[in-house]
Amino acid sequence: MRSLFSRIHPLSIIVPFLAFAALASSAQAQSIDVSGRYECSAAKLGGKKVKCTASTLTLKHDGRFELRGWEGTYLVSGEWVEMSDSLIRARAKMAPGHKIVLRYYGKHGLAEMTFERRVAELGKTSLS
């Protein structure tokens, strides 16, 4: 009489373990920390460059954000930062170089604001 363990194929144990490990590593890769203070570095209104007068976009570690009196929560989903409060939802696209590009329709048509995070290492007094 054969035991139960002699009838189990080794791959039937290894394959599920590898699949679980792959899912866990992809979940870790998707959790991007975008928290910080972002300053407006460029703006377009109706396709034309304009002076950027937007206030600082602050993304907090606890999932909340602040932008010129607009407060709510944000969630990172792939390459998008989804910001919302009880009435308004907006999606901003993450761009290379610690940038977030927010596009929305305002009073004067399509507006696009590029926010850039200022990254400084501890112990340095300048950003260069």
The 8 nearest C-alpha neighbors of each residue, nearest first, counted from 0:
[[1, 2, 3, 5, 6, 4, 7, 8],
 [2, 0, 5, 3, 6, 4, 7, 8],
 [1, 3, 4, 5, 0, 6, 7, 8],
 [2, 4, 6, 5, 1, 7, 0, 8],
 [5, 3, 6, 7, 2, 1, 8, 9],
 [4, 6, 2, 3, 7, 1, 8, 9],
 [5, 7, 4, 3, 8, 2, 1, 9],
 [8, 6, 4, 5, 9, 3, 11, 12],
 [7, 9, 11, 10, 6, 12, 5, 4],
 [10, 8, 11, 12, 7, 13, 14, 6],
 [11, 9, 13, 12, 8, 14, 15, 7],
 [10, 12, 9, 8, 13, 14, 15, 7],
 [11, 13, 10, 9, 14, 15, 16, 8],
 [12, 14, 10, 16, 15, 11, 17, 9],
 [15, 13, 17, 16, 10, 12, 11, 18],
 [16, 14, 18, 17, 13, 12, 19, 11],
 [15, 17, 19, 13, 14, 18, 20, 12],
 [18, 16, 20, 14, 19, 15, 21, 13],
 [19, 17, 15, 21, 20, 16, 14, 22],
 [18, 20, 16, 22, 17, 21, 15, 23],
 [19, 21, 17, 23, 18, 22, 24, 16],
 [22, 20, 18, 24, 19, 23, 17, 25],
 [23, 21, 19, 25, 20, 24, 26, 18],
 [22, 24, 20, 26, 21, 25, 19, 27],
 [23, 25, 27, 21, 26, 22, 20, 28],
 [26, 24, 28, 22, 27, 23, 21, 29],
 [27, 25, 23, 29, 24, 28, 22, 30],
 [26, 28, 24, 25, 29, 30, 23, 31],
 [27, 29, 25, 26, 30, 24, 31, 23],
 [30, 28, 26, 27, 31, 25, 77, 76],
 [31, 29, 27, 28, 32, 26, 75, 76],
 [32, 30, 29, 33, 28, 75, 27, 77],
 [31, 33, 34, 30, 60, 75, 35, 29],
 [34, 32, 31, 35, 58, 75, 97, 60],
 [35, 33, 58, 59, 60, 32, 36, 57],
 [34, 36, 58, 57, 59, 33, 37, 116],
 [35, 37, 57, 56, 116, 58, 55, 38],
 [36, 38, 116, 115, 56, 114, 55, 57],
 [39, 37, 55, 114, 115, 40, 116, 56],
 [38, 40, 114, 113, 41, 53, 51, 115],
 [39, 41, 114, 113, 115, 38, 51, 42],
 [42, 40, 113, 51, 39, 112, 43, 114],
 [41, 43, 112, 51, 49, 111, 48, 113],
 [44, 42, 48, 111, 47, 49, 46, 110],
 [43, 45, 110, 46, 47, 109, 48, 111],
 [44, 46, 109, 47, 108, 110, 43, 107],
 [45, 47, 44, 43, 48, 109, 110, 111],
 [48, 46, 43, 44, 45, 49, 42, 110],
 [49, 47, 43, 42, 44, 46, 50, 41],
 [50, 48, 43, 42, 51, 47, 44, 41],
 [51, 49, 52, 42, 48, 41, 43, 40],
 [50, 52, 42, 53, 41, 39, 49, 40],
 [53, 51, 50, 54, 39, 42, 49, 41],
 [54, 52, 51, 39, 55, 67, 38, 112],
 [53, 55, 67, 56, 52, 66, 39, 38],
 [54, 56, 38, 37, 57, 66, 36, 53],
 [57, 55, 66, 37, 36, 65, 38, 54],
 [56, 58, 36, 65, 64, 35, 55, 37],
 [59, 57, 64, 34, 35, 63, 36, 56],
 [58, 60, 34, 63, 61, 62, 64, 57],
 [59, 61, 34, 62, 58, 63, 35, 32],
 [60, 62, 59, 63, 58, 72, 34, 64],
 [63, 61, 73, 72, 60, 59, 74, 64],
 [62, 64, 72, 59, 71, 61, 73, 58],
 [65, 63, 58, 57, 71, 72, 70, 59],
 [66, 64, 70, 57, 69, 56, 68, 67],
 [65, 67, 56, 69, 68, 55, 54, 70],
 [68, 66, 69, 54, 65, 55, 53, 56],
 [67, 69, 66, 70, 65, 54, 71, 64],
 [70, 68, 66, 67, 65, 71, 64, 84],
 [71, 69, 65, 64, 68, 66, 84, 72],
 [70, 72, 84, 83, 64, 63, 69, 82],
 [71, 73, 63, 62, 83, 64, 82, 84],
 [74, 72, 82, 81, 62, 63, 83, 64],
 [73, 75, 81, 80, 76, 82, 62, 72],
 [76, 74, 80, 79, 81, 77, 73, 31],
 [77, 75, 79, 78, 80, 74, 81, 29],
 [76, 78, 79, 75, 29, 80, 30, 31],
 [77, 79, 93, 92, 76, 80, 75, 94],
 [80, 78, 92, 76, 77, 91, 93, 75],
 [79, 81, 75, 91, 90, 74, 92, 76],
 [80, 82, 90, 74, 73, 89, 79, 75],
 [83, 81, 73, 89, 88, 72, 90, 80],
 [84, 82, 88, 71, 87, 72, 89, 73],
 [83, 85, 71, 87, 86, 72, 88, 70],
 [84, 86, 87, 83, 71, 88, 72, 70],
 [87, 85, 84, 88, 83, 71, 89, 69],
 [88, 86, 83, 84, 85, 89, 82, 71],
 [89, 87, 83, 82, 84, 86, 90, 81],
 [90, 88, 82, 81, 83, 91, 87, 103],
 [91, 89, 81, 80, 82, 79, 92, 101],
 [90, 92, 101, 80, 100, 79, 99, 81],
 [91, 93, 79, 100, 99, 78, 80, 94],
 [92, 94, 99, 78, 79, 98, 100, 91],
 [93, 95, 98, 99, 92, 96, 97, 100],
 [96, 94, 97, 98, 93, 99, 115, 92],
 [95, 97, 98, 94, 115, 116, 93, 99],
 [98, 96, 116, 95, 115, 94, 99, 93],
 [99, 97, 115, 94, 96, 114, 93, 95],
 [98, 100, 93, 114, 92, 94, 113, 91],
 [101, 99, 113, 92, 91, 112, 114, 93],
 [100, 102, 91, 112, 111, 113, 99, 92],
 [103, 101, 111, 110, 112, 100, 91, 109],
 [102, 104, 110, 109, 105, 111, 101, 89],
 [103, 105, 109, 108, 110, 106, 102, 107],
 [104, 106, 108, 107, 109, 103, 110, 44],
 [105, 107, 108, 104, 109, 110, 44, 103],
 [108, 106, 105, 109, 45, 44, 104, 110],
 [109, 107, 104, 105, 45, 106, 110, 44],
 [108, 110, 104, 45, 103, 44, 105, 111],
 [109, 111, 44, 103, 102, 43, 104, 45],
 [112, 110, 102, 43, 42, 101, 44, 103],
 [113, 111, 42, 101, 100, 41, 114, 102],
 [114, 112, 100, 41, 39, 40, 99, 42],
 [113, 115, 39, 99, 38, 37, 98, 40],
 [116, 114, 98, 37, 38, 97, 40, 39],
 [117, 115, 37, 97, 36, 118, 98, 38],
 [116, 118, 115, 119, 37, 36, 38, 126],
 [119, 117, 116, 120, 126, 97, 35, 36],
 [120, 118, 126, 121, 117, 123, 125, 124],
 [121, 119, 123, 122, 118, 126, 124, 125],
 [120, 122, 123, 119, 124, 118, 125, 126],
 [121, 123, 120, 124, 119, 125, 126, 118],
 [124, 122, 121, 125, 120, 119, 126, 127],
 [123, 125, 122, 126, 119, 121, 120, 127],
 [126, 124, 127, 123, 119, 120, 122, 121],
 [125, 127, 119, 124, 118, 123, 117, 120],
 [126, 125, 119, 124, 123, 118, 120, 117]]
